Amino acid sequence: MREIKYIAIHCTATLQSAKVQSILNYWKEKRGWKNPGYHFLIEPNGIVHNLQPIEKPSNGVAGFNHCTINIAYIGGIDEKGNPVDNRTEMQKKRMIEILTQLKEQFPYAKIQGHRDFPNVKKSCPCFSVSSWLKTISFNQA
């Protein structure tokens, strides 16, 4: 098992209407990636897609993929392309469930947003993960 130091929260930087298959196609066809961008992808209705086993890296944060598990929600922008936290209640609920499981397995892993990694110049995940973590309880999942 690889050493997990981080759990990174992402958005897809798409409208919430984006489809999982179109996101997968983008990574493969436009980016040329062999691995997906995230381990877990959460649809607005709460359906969670496990895109990559956590034993293998995904392409979530350049330079940190070897030690990070990546979780994303579909969304993160408004109709004009501006960053916005548009997570649905179901996306938040599923994110808490995934984080709870991962923190049990990797208690020392630091949870942070993509934008909180060094040299990242993105708004992703379009909300303050550290502020949000202060408002939730991992046992509510």
PALO-523557 format. One record per residue: residue number from 1; residue in three letters; chain; x, y, z of N, C-alpha, C in turn. Coordinates in steps of 0.2 Angstrom, whole numbers. Atoms other than C-alpha are relative to their C-alpha. Example, Ala and Ser with C-alpha at 12.3 -4.5 7.8 and 13.67 -1.06 7.14 Angstrom:
+-----+------+------+--------+---------+-------+---------+----------+-------+--------+---------+-------+
| pos | code | unit | n_east | n_north |  n_up | ca_east | ca_north | ca_up | c_east | c_north |  c_up |
+-----+------+------+--------+---------+-------+---------+----------+-------+--------+---------+-------+
|   1 |  ALA |    A |      4 |      -6 |     0 |      62 |      -22 |    39 |      4 |       6 |     0 |
|   2 |  SER |    A |     -4 |      -6 |    -1 |      68 |       -5 |    36 |     -4 |       5 |     3 |
+-----+------+------+--------+---------+-------+---------+----------+-------+--------+---------+-------+
This chain:
+-----+------+------+--------+---------+-------+---------+----------+-------+--------+---------+-------+
| pos | code | unit | n_east | n_north |  n_up | ca_east | ca_north | ca_up | c_east | c_north |  c_up |
+-----+------+------+--------+---------+-------+---------+----------+-------+--------+---------+-------+
|   1 |  MET |    A |      4 |      -6 |     0 |       0 |        0 |     0 |      4 |       6 |     0 |
|   2 |  ARG |    A |     -4 |      -6 |     0 |       7 |       17 |    -4 |     -2 |       4 |     6 |
|   3 |  GLU |    A |      1 |      -4 |    -6 |       9 |       30 |    10 |     -5 |       6 |    -2 |
|   4 |  ILE |    A |      5 |      -5 |     1 |      -6 |       42 |    10 |      1 |       6 |     5 |
|   5 |  LYS |    A |     -1 |      -6 |    -5 |      -2 |       59 |    17 |     -5 |       5 |    -1 |
|   6 |  TYR |    A |      5 |      -5 |     1 |     -16 |       69 |     9 |     -6 |      -3 |    -3 |
|   7 |  ILE |    A |      6 |       1 |     3 |     -34 |       68 |     5 |     -2 |       7 |    -3 |
|   8 |  ALA |    A |      2 |      -6 |     3 |     -38 |       81 |    -8 |     -7 |       1 |    -3 |
|   9 |  ILE |    A |      7 |      -2 |     3 |     -55 |       89 |   -12 |      0 |       4 |    -6 |
|  10 |  HIS |    A |      0 |      -3 |     6 |     -59 |       94 |   -29 |     -7 |       2 |    -3 |
|  11 |  CYS |    A |      6 |       0 |     4 |     -72 |      100 |   -41 |      2 |      -1 |    -7 |
|  12 |  THR |    A |     -2 |       1 |     7 |     -73 |       96 |   -59 |      0 |       6 |    -4 |
|  13 |  ALA |    A |      0 |      -6 |     4 |     -74 |      114 |   -64 |     -5 |       0 |    -6 |
|  14 |  THR |    A |      6 |       1 |     6 |     -90 |      110 |   -75 |     -6 |       2 |     3 |
|  15 |  LEU |    A |      7 |       0 |    -3 |    -108 |      113 |   -73 |     -2 |      -6 |     3 |
|  16 |  GLN |    A |      2 |       6 |    -4 |    -117 |      101 |   -62 |     -3 |      -5 |    -5 |
|  17 |  SER |    A |      3 |       4 |     5 |    -125 |       94 |   -78 |      5 |      -4 |    -4 |
|  18 |  ALA |    A |     -5 |       4 |     4 |    -109 |       87 |   -84 |      0 |      -8 |     2 |
|  19 |  LYS |    A |      1 |       7 |     0 |    -109 |       68 |   -87 |      7 |      -3 |     2 |
|  20 |  VAL |    A |     -6 |       3 |    -2 |     -96 |       56 |   -79 |      4 |      -2 |    -6 |
|  21 |  GLN |    A |     -3 |       3 |     6 |     -92 |       48 |   -96 |      4 |       6 |    -4 |
|  22 |  SER |    A |     -4 |      -5 |     4 |     -88 |       65 |  -104 |      6 |       3 |     4 |
|  23 |  ILE |    A |     -6 |      -2 |    -4 |     -76 |       69 |   -89 |      5 |      -5 |    -1 |
|  24 |  LEU |    A |     -4 |       5 |     2 |     -68 |       53 |   -92 |      3 |       0 |    -7 |
|  25 |  ASN |    A |     -3 |      -1 |     6 |     -66 |       56 |  -110 |      4 |       6 |    -1 |
|  26 |  TYR |    A |     -4 |      -6 |     0 |     -59 |       73 |  -108 |      7 |      -2 |     3 |
|  27 |  TRP |    A |     -6 |       2 |    -3 |     -45 |       66 |   -97 |      4 |      -4 |    -5 |
|  28 |  LYS |    A |     -3 |       5 |     5 |     -41 |       52 |  -110 |      2 |       4 |    -6 |
|  29 |  GLU |    A |     -1 |      -3 |     7 |     -43 |       62 |  -126 |      3 |       6 |     0 |
|  30 |  LYS |    A |     -3 |      -7 |     0 |     -38 |       80 |  -122 |      6 |       0 |     4 |
|  31 |  ARG |    A |     -6 |      -1 |    -4 |     -26 |       77 |  -108 |      5 |      -6 |    -1 |
|  32 |  GLY |    A |     -4 |       6 |     1 |     -19 |       60 |  -113 |      2 |      -4 |     6 |
|  33 |  TRP |    A |     -1 |       3 |    -6 |     -20 |       53 |   -96 |     -2 |      -7 |     0 |
|  34 |  LYS |    A |      2 |       7 |     0 |     -20 |       34 |   -93 |     -4 |      -1 |     7 |
|  35 |  ASN |    A |      3 |       1 |    -6 |     -26 |       36 |   -75 |     -5 |       6 |     1 |
|  36 |  PRO |    A |      5 |      -5 |    -1 |     -42 |       46 |   -70 |      3 |       6 |     5 |
|  37 |  GLY |    A |     -2 |      -5 |    -4 |     -41 |       63 |   -61 |     -1 |      -1 |     7 |
|  38 |  TYR |    A |      2 |       1 |    -7 |     -49 |       57 |   -45 |     -1 |      -7 |     1 |
|  39 |  HIS |    A |      2 |       7 |    -2 |     -52 |       41 |   -35 |     -7 |       0 |     0 |
|  40 |  PHE |    A |      7 |       0 |    -1 |     -70 |       46 |   -31 |     -3 |       6 |    -4 |
|  41 |  LEU |    A |      4 |      -6 |     3 |     -82 |       57 |   -41 |     -7 |      -1 |     2 |
|  42 |  ILE |    A |      7 |       0 |    -3 |     -99 |       62 |   -34 |     -4 |       4 |    -4 |
|  43 |  GLU |    A |      5 |      -3 |     4 |    -113 |       66 |   -45 |     -5 |       5 |     5 |
|  44 |  PRO |    A |      4 |      -4 |    -4 |    -126 |       80 |   -39 |     -5 |      -4 |     4 |
|  45 |  ASN |    A |      5 |       4 |    -3 |    -139 |       66 |   -35 |      3 |      -5 |     6 |
|  46 |  GLY |    A |     -3 |       4 |    -5 |    -126 |       58 |   -23 |      3 |      -7 |    -2 |
|  47 |  ILE |    A |     -4 |       7 |     3 |    -120 |       43 |   -34 |      7 |       1 |     0 |
|  48 |  VAL |    A |     -7 |       0 |    -1 |    -102 |       40 |   -30 |      3 |      -5 |    -5 |
|  49 |  HIS |    A |     -3 |       4 |     5 |     -91 |       33 |   -44 |      7 |      -1 |     3 |
|  50 |  ASN |    A |     -7 |       2 |    -2 |     -75 |       24 |   -38 |      4 |      -1 |    -7 |
|  51 |  LEU |    A |     -3 |       0 |     6 |     -64 |       28 |   -53 |      7 |      -3 |     0 |
|  52 |  GLN |    A |     -7 |       3 |     0 |     -47 |       22 |   -47 |      0 |      -3 |     7 |
|  53 |  PRO |    A |     -1 |       3 |    -7 |     -43 |       10 |   -33 |      5 |       4 |     4 |
|  54 |  ILE |    A |     -4 |      -5 |    -4 |     -35 |       20 |   -19 |      7 |      -3 |     1 |
|  55 |  GLU |    A |     -6 |       3 |     0 |     -20 |        8 |   -20 |      4 |       3 |    -6 |
|  56 |  LYS |    A |     -4 |      -3 |     5 |     -15 |       17 |   -36 |     -1 |       7 |    -1 |
|  57 |  PRO |    A |      1 |      -7 |     0 |     -12 |       35 |   -39 |     -5 |       3 |    -6 |
|  58 |  SER |    A |      4 |      -3 |     5 |     -24 |       46 |   -49 |      3 |       7 |    -2 |
|  59 |  ASN |    A |     -3 |      -6 |     3 |     -20 |       63 |   -58 |     -3 |       6 |     3 |
|  60 |  GLY |    A |      3 |      -6 |    -3 |     -27 |       75 |   -45 |      4 |       6 |     1 |
|  61 |  VAL |    A |     -4 |      -6 |    -2 |     -13 |       86 |   -39 |      7 |      -1 |    -2 |
|  62 |  ALA |    A |     -6 |       1 |     3 |       3 |       87 |   -49 |      6 |       0 |     5 |
|  63 |  GLY |    A |     -5 |       1 |    -5 |      18 |       82 |   -39 |     -2 |      -3 |     7 |
|  64 |  PHE |    A |      3 |       3 |    -6 |       7 |       74 |   -25 |     -4 |      -6 |    -1 |
|  65 |  ASN |    A |      5 |       6 |     2 |      -2 |       60 |   -34 |      3 |      -6 |     4 |
|  66 |  HIS |    A |     -3 |       6 |    -3 |      10 |       47 |   -26 |     -3 |      -1 |     7 |
|  67 |  CYS |    A |      2 |       1 |    -7 |       3 |       51 |    -9 |     -6 |       3 |     2 |
|  68 |  THR |    A |      6 |      -3 |    -1 |     -14 |       58 |   -11 |     -6 |      -4 |    -3 |
|  69 |  ILE |    A |      7 |       3 |     3 |     -32 |       51 |   -13 |     -4 |       6 |    -2 |
|  70 |  ASN |    A |      4 |      -6 |     2 |     -43 |       63 |   -23 |     -7 |      -1 |    -1 |
|  71 |  ILE |    A |      7 |       0 |     0 |     -61 |       66 |   -21 |     -3 |       6 |    -3 |
|  72 |  ALA |    A |      2 |      -6 |     3 |     -71 |       77 |   -32 |     -8 |       0 |    -1 |
|  73 |  TYR |    A |      7 |       0 |     1 |     -89 |       83 |   -34 |     -1 |       3 |    -7 |
|  74 |  ILE |    A |      2 |      -3 |     6 |     -97 |       87 |   -51 |     -3 |       7 |     1 |
|  75 |  GLY |    A |      2 |      -7 |    -1 |     -99 |      106 |   -52 |      6 |       4 |     1 |
|  76 |  GLY |    A |     -5 |      -5 |    -2 |     -89 |      121 |   -46 |      0 |       6 |    -4 |
|  77 |  ILE |    A |      1 |      -7 |     4 |     -94 |      134 |   -59 |     -7 |       1 |    -1 |
|  78 |  ASP |    A |      7 |      -2 |     2 |    -109 |      144 |   -63 |     -1 |       0 |    -8 |
|  79 |  GLU |    A |      1 |       0 |     7 |    -117 |      146 |   -80 |      5 |       5 |    -4 |
|  80 |  LYS |    A |     -5 |      -4 |     4 |    -104 |      160 |   -84 |      7 |      -2 |     1 |
|  81 |  GLY |    A |     -7 |       3 |    -1 |     -89 |      149 |   -79 |      3 |       3 |     6 |
|  82 |  ASN |    A |     -3 |      -3 |    -7 |     -86 |      158 |   -62 |      0 |      -5 |     5 |
|  83 |  PRO |    A |     -1 |       4 |    -6 |     -80 |      148 |   -47 |     -6 |       1 |     5 |
|  84 |  VAL |    A |      6 |      -1 |    -4 |     -95 |      144 |   -36 |      0 |      -7 |     4 |
|  85 |  ASP |    A |      1 |       6 |    -4 |     -98 |      131 |   -22 |     -7 |      -2 |    -1 |
|  86 |  ASN |    A |      7 |       2 |     1 |    -113 |      123 |   -29 |     -1 |      -8 |     2 |
|  87 |  ARG |    A |      1 |       7 |    -2 |    -112 |      106 |   -20 |     -7 |      -1 |     2 |
|  88 |  THR |    A |      7 |       2 |    -3 |    -129 |       98 |   -17 |      1 |      -3 |     7 |
|  89 |  GLU |    A |      0 |       3 |    -7 |    -134 |       92 |     0 |      3 |      -8 |     0 |
|  90 |  MET |    A |     -2 |       7 |     1 |    -131 |       74 |    -7 |      7 |       0 |    -1 |
|  91 |  GLN |    A |     -7 |       0 |     1 |    -114 |       78 |   -13 |      4 |       1 |     7 |
|  92 |  LYS |    A |     -3 |      -1 |    -6 |    -109 |       85 |     4 |     -1 |      -6 |     5 |
|  93 |  LYS |    A |      1 |       6 |    -4 |    -117 |       70 |    13 |      5 |      -6 |    -2 |
|  94 |  ARG |    A |     -5 |       5 |     2 |    -107 |       58 |     2 |      7 |       1 |     1 |
|  95 |  MET |    A |     -7 |      -2 |    -1 |     -91 |       68 |     3 |      2 |      -2 |     8 |
|  96 |  ILE |    A |     -1 |       2 |    -7 |     -93 |       66 |    22 |      1 |      -7 |     2 |
|  97 |  GLU |    A |      0 |       7 |    -1 |     -96 |       48 |    21 |      7 |      -3 |    -2 |
|  98 |  ILE |    A |     -7 |       2 |     3 |     -80 |       45 |    10 |      6 |       2 |     5 |
|  99 |  LEU |    A |     -6 |      -2 |    -4 |     -69 |       56 |    21 |      0 |      -4 |     7 |
| 100 |  THR |    A |      0 |       4 |    -6 |     -75 |       47 |    37 |      3 |      -7 |    -1 |
| 101 |  GLN |    A |     -3 |       7 |     1 |     -70 |       30 |    29 |      8 |       1 |    -1 |
| 102 |  LEU |    A |     -8 |      -1 |     1 |     -53 |       37 |    23 |      3 |       2 |     6 |
| 103 |  LYS |    A |     -4 |      -2 |    -7 |     -49 |       45 |    40 |      1 |      -6 |     4 |
| 104 |  GLU |    A |     -1 |       6 |    -4 |     -52 |       28 |    48 |      6 |      -4 |    -2 |
| 105 |  GLN |    A |     -6 |       4 |     3 |     -40 |       20 |    36 |      6 |       4 |     0 |
| 106 |  PHE |    A |     -6 |      -5 |     1 |     -28 |       35 |    35 |      0 |       5 |     5 |
| 107 |  PRO |    A |      2 |      -5 |    -5 |     -30 |       44 |    52 |      5 |       6 |     0 |
| 108 |  TYR |    A |     -5 |      -6 |     0 |     -14 |       55 |    49 |      0 |       4 |    -7 |
| 109 |  ALA |    A |      1 |      -4 |     7 |     -19 |       61 |    31 |     -3 |       6 |     1 |
| 110 |  LYS |    A |      3 |      -7 |    -1 |     -22 |       79 |    30 |     -5 |       1 |    -6 |
| 111 |  ILE |    A |      5 |      -1 |     5 |     -38 |       84 |    21 |      1 |       7 |    -2 |
| 112 |  GLN |    A |      0 |      -7 |     3 |     -37 |      100 |    10 |     -2 |       0 |    -7 |
| 113 |  GLY |    A |      2 |      -2 |     6 |     -43 |      108 |    -5 |      6 |       0 |    -5 |
| 114 |  HIS |    A |     -5 |      -1 |     5 |     -34 |      107 |   -22 |      4 |       6 |     0 |
| 115 |  ARG |    A |     -3 |      -6 |     0 |     -30 |      125 |   -21 |      5 |       1 |     6 |
| 116 |  ASP |    A |     -5 |      -1 |    -6 |     -21 |      123 |    -4 |      6 |      -3 |    -1 |
| 117 |  PHE |    A |     -6 |       3 |     2 |      -7 |      113 |   -12 |      5 |       5 |    -2 |
| 118 |  PRO |    A |     -5 |      -4 |     3 |       9 |      122 |   -16 |      0 |       1 |    -7 |
| 119 |  ASN |    A |      0 |      -2 |     8 |      10 |      131 |   -33 |     -6 |      -1 |    -4 |
| 120 |  VAL |    A |      6 |       1 |     4 |      -8 |      128 |   -37 |     -4 |       7 |    -1 |
| 121 |  LYS |    A |      3 |      -7 |     1 |     -16 |      143 |   -45 |     -7 |      -1 |    -3 |
| 122 |  LYS |    A |      7 |       1 |     2 |     -34 |      137 |   -46 |     -5 |       1 |     6 |
| 123 |  SER |    A |      5 |      -1 |    -6 |     -50 |      140 |   -36 |     -3 |      -7 |     3 |
| 124 |  CYS |    A |      2 |       7 |    -2 |     -53 |      121 |   -35 |      1 |      -1 |     7 |
| 125 |  PRO |    A |      7 |       3 |     2 |     -64 |      115 |   -26 |     -5 |       6 |     1 |
| 126 |  CYS |    A |      5 |      -5 |     0 |     -72 |      132 |   -25 |     -3 |       1 |     7 |
| 127 |  PHE |    A |      2 |      -2 |    -7 |     -74 |      133 |    -6 |      6 |      -2 |     4 |
| 128 |  SER |    A |     -6 |       1 |    -5 |     -63 |      133 |     9 |     -1 |      -6 |     4 |
| 129 |  VAL |    A |      1 |       7 |    -3 |     -61 |      115 |    14 |      2 |       1 |     8 |
| 130 |  SER |    A |     -1 |       0 |    -7 |     -53 |      120 |    31 |     -6 |       3 |     4 |
| 131 |  SER |    A |      6 |      -3 |    -3 |     -68 |      131 |    35 |     -6 |      -5 |     1 |
| 132 |  TRP |    A |      5 |       4 |     0 |     -80 |      118 |    30 |      1 |      -6 |     5 |
| 133 |  LEU |    A |     -1 |       6 |    -5 |     -72 |      104 |    40 |     -1 |       2 |     7 |
| 134 |  LYS |    A |      1 |      -3 |    -7 |     -74 |      115 |    56 |     -8 |      -1 |     1 |
| 135 |  THR |    A |      7 |       0 |    -1 |     -93 |      114 |    53 |     -3 |      -7 |    -1 |
| 136 |  ILE |    A |      3 |       7 |     1 |     -95 |       95 |    50 |      3 |      -5 |     6 |
| 137 |  SER |    A |     -2 |       5 |    -5 |     -94 |       80 |    61 |      1 |      -7 |    -4 |
| 138 |  PHE |    A |     -1 |       6 |     4 |     -87 |       64 |    53 |     -4 |      -6 |     2 |
| 139 |  ASN |    A |      4 |       5 |    -2 |     -98 |       53 |    63 |     -8 |       1 |    -2 |
| 140 |  GLN |    A |      7 |      -1 |     3 |    -114 |       61 |    55 |     -1 |      -4 |    -6 |
| 141 |  ALA |    A |      1 |       4 |     6 |    -111 |       50 |    40 |     -4 |      -6 |     0 |
+-----+------+------+--------+---------+-------+---------+----------+-------+--------+---------+-------+
